[in-house]
Each structure stands twice: as C-alpha cells, then as structure tokens.
Amino acid sequence: MNAIDNGKNQENDISLGLLLDMLAGIKDAPLVFYYDGQPVKSGYHITEVKAGQFAGLDCGANPEAWSEIFIQLWDVEENDRKHMATGKFCAIVRRVTEHVRLDASARLTFEVSDGVRPMQLYCATMPVLRAGAVHVALSPRPASCKPRDRWLAEENKKAVVCCGPSAAGSACCA
C-alpha cells in the first residue's frame, strides 16, 4: 500500500530550507518570532532542534508518511540579551546538522513555551525584513481531517478549471 506524502507544507507554511535561504544574506539583523500576537522576549533560546520521520493512518484509513523538523523556542527574558541575530540562528541549525540529518524540505514546526504555559505548536510564515530586524510570524498549527482536506483541494481545482477563463459558448459555469 502506498503512503500519502503529508510532508507538503500548508499554503502559508515554510520549510527549514526556505527559512535558512531567506536568512542567509541577513546575518546581523535581530530575528524576532511572533506568536499569539506578541513578539518573543529578547532572551529567547533555541532549546532543541529535532528531526522526525512519521508514518500513520489518517481518519480515512489512508496510510501517510512525512518528515518534520521541530525547533523549540523558550520564550524568556534573560539579563540584557537582545534578540538573537539571524546568523546565530543559522549557526545553531548548522551545528545540529553535524549530528542530525535535517531534510531542508521537511515540514517545519516551532514548539514555543514561556516555561510556564504548556508548549504549543506553530508553523512559520515567510520572514519579513522591517526596521532592521527579521520578523517571522508563527501561527498555531491546527488539526485537520486529511481526507476532507484532499477532497476540498480536488473540488477547488475543478472549480478553478471550470470557472476560470472559458471560451465563448462554453457551458461551464453557465
């Protein structure tokens, strides 16, 4: 039985490789993550980087498999620290690759906690350079019904094909 590849990123979700590519030329700029409408505190740490290979069965009995990379952020104030520079973030990830194989195209998930509230899962959007800092918005990673999501994607494709520009006299979308 062939497994469905669920490694495809959501529409606004980026991979680790894309994030690192975007940060490559901006080494000294502060890297500020935002979650729940607030920036992480300037003393935040990357406490863990993990890579996982997953296999499962979705609620439609479809086997699935994907790779995922988790970056854990500890959102704390610490002394007079400034937000981590993008170059330091990239160096930490490079250091991890000396010990752990990281698939640059894998789904990227951020685990964030302030050390008091439970850890929550987030996906990242494209970094934006603004006011001398790199800003990365994190949005909650929602649960979903994958068979329904696939069905909706197919229905949307049909609607785009049917209701896109059509030749004169076409019965499509009449």
C-alpha positions in Angstrom: 0.0 0.0 0.0 1.4 3.4 -0.9 1.6 6.1 1.7 0.3 9.6 1.0 3.1 12.1 1.5 1.8 14.6 4.1 5.1 16.5 4.0 3.7 19.1 1.7 3.6 22.4 3.5 0.4 24.3 4.1 -0.2 27.4 2.0 1.5 29.8 4.4 3.8 27.3 5.9 7.6 27.4 5.1 10.3 24.7 5.2 13.5 25.0 7.1 15.5 25.2 3.9 13.4 28.2 2.7 13.8 29.9 6.0 17.5 29.4 6.0 17.8 30.6 2.4 15.8 33.8 3.3 18.1 34.5 6.3 21.4 33.7 4.5 22.2 37.3 3.5 21.0 39.0 6.6 23.4 37.7 9.3 23.5 40.6 11.8 19.8 41.5 11.9 17.8 40.5 15.0 15.5 37.6 14.5 12.1 38.2 16.1 9.4 35.5 16.2 5.8 36.5 16.9 3.2 34.2 18.3 -0.2 34.8 19.8 0.1 38.4 18.6 3.3 39.2 20.6 7.0 39.1 19.9 9.1 36.5 21.7 11.1 38.1 24.5 14.6 39.2 23.7 16.2 36.5 25.8 14.6 33.6 23.9 16.6 30.4 23.4 16.5 27.6 20.9 16.4 24.8 23.4 16.1 21.9 20.9 16.1 21.0 17.2 14.6 17.6 16.3 14.0 15.8 13.1 11.4 13.1 12.8 10.2 10.6 10.2 6.5 9.8 10.8 4.1 7.2 9.5 0.5 7.0 10.4 -3.0 6.2 9.3 -5.5 9.1 8.9 -9.2 9.0 9.8 -10.0 7.8 6.2 -7.7 4.7 6.8 -5.1 6.2 4.4 -1.5 5.4 5.2 0.7 8.5 5.3 4.3 9.4 5.8 6.2 12.6 6.2 9.4 14.3 7.6 9.1 17.1 10.1 11.6 19.3 11.8 10.8 20.8 15.2 12.6 23.9 16.6 11.8 24.6 20.3 11.8 28.2 21.4 11.9 29.0 25.1 10.4 32.5 25.4 12.1 34.1 28.4 13.8 37.3 29.4 17.4 36.8 30.3 19.6 39.7 31.6 20.2 42.3 29.0 20.2 40.0 26.0 19.0 41.2 22.6 17.0 39.2 20.1 19.2 36.5 18.5 20.9 37.5 15.3 19.8 35.6 12.2 23.4 34.5 11.7 23.4 32.9 15.2 20.1 31.1 14.4 21.6 29.7 11.2 24.8 28.7 13.0 22.8 26.7 15.6 20.9 24.9 12.8 24.2 24.2 11.0 25.6 22.8 14.3 22.7 20.5 14.6 23.3 19.2 11.1 26.7 17.9 12.3 24.8 15.4 14.4 21.3 15.0 13.0 20.2 14.8 9.3 17.8 17.7 8.6 15.7 17.5 5.5 15.6 21.1 4.2 12.2 20.4 2.5 10.6 18.9 5.6 7.6 20.4 7.3 8.9 22.9 9.9 7.1 23.2 13.3 8.0 25.5 16.1 7.3 24.4 19.7 7.0 27.5 21.9 6.6 27.9 25.6 7.5 30.5 28.2 8.4 27.8 30.7 5.1 28.2 32.5 2.4 27.6 29.9 2.3 24.3 28.0 4.3 24.1 24.8 2.3 24.9 21.7 2.9 24.0 18.1 3.2 26.7 15.4 4.1 27.0 11.7 6.1 29.9 10.3 5.4 32.3 7.5 7.9 34.0 5.2 10.4 36.2 7.1 10.0 40.0 6.6 12.8 42.4 6.9 11.4 45.5 8.6 13.1 48.3 10.7 16.4 46.5 10.7 15.0 43.2 12.1 13.8 40.0 10.6 10.2 39.2 11.7 8.8 35.7 11.4 5.1 35.3 12.3 4.2 31.9 13.9 0.6 30.7 13.6 -1.0 27.8 15.5 -0.7 24.5 13.7 -4.3 23.3 13.5 -5.6 19.8 13.5 -7.4 18.7 10.3 -9.2 15.9 8.6 -6.8 15.0 5.9 -9.3 13.0 3.7 -11.6 16.1 3.8 -8.7 18.4 3.0 -7.7 16.4 0.0 -11.3 16.2 -1.2 -11.7 20.0 -0.8 -8.4 20.6 -2.7 -9.7 18.5 -5.6 -13.1 20.3 -5.6 -11.3 23.6 -5.7 -9.1 22.5 -8.6 -12.3 21.5 -10.5 -13.9 24.9 -9.7 -10.8 26.8 -11.0 -10.7 24.8 -14.2 -14.4 25.2 -14.7 -14.9 28.8 -13.6 -11.6 30.2 -15.0 -11.5 32.0 -18.3 -13.6 30.0 -20.7 -14.2 30.0 -24.4 -17.3 31.8 -25.8 -20.2 29.4 -25.9 -18.9 27.1 -23.2 -21.5 25.6 -20.9 -19.0 25.7 -18.0 -20.4 27.8 -15.1 -23.4 28.7 -17.1 
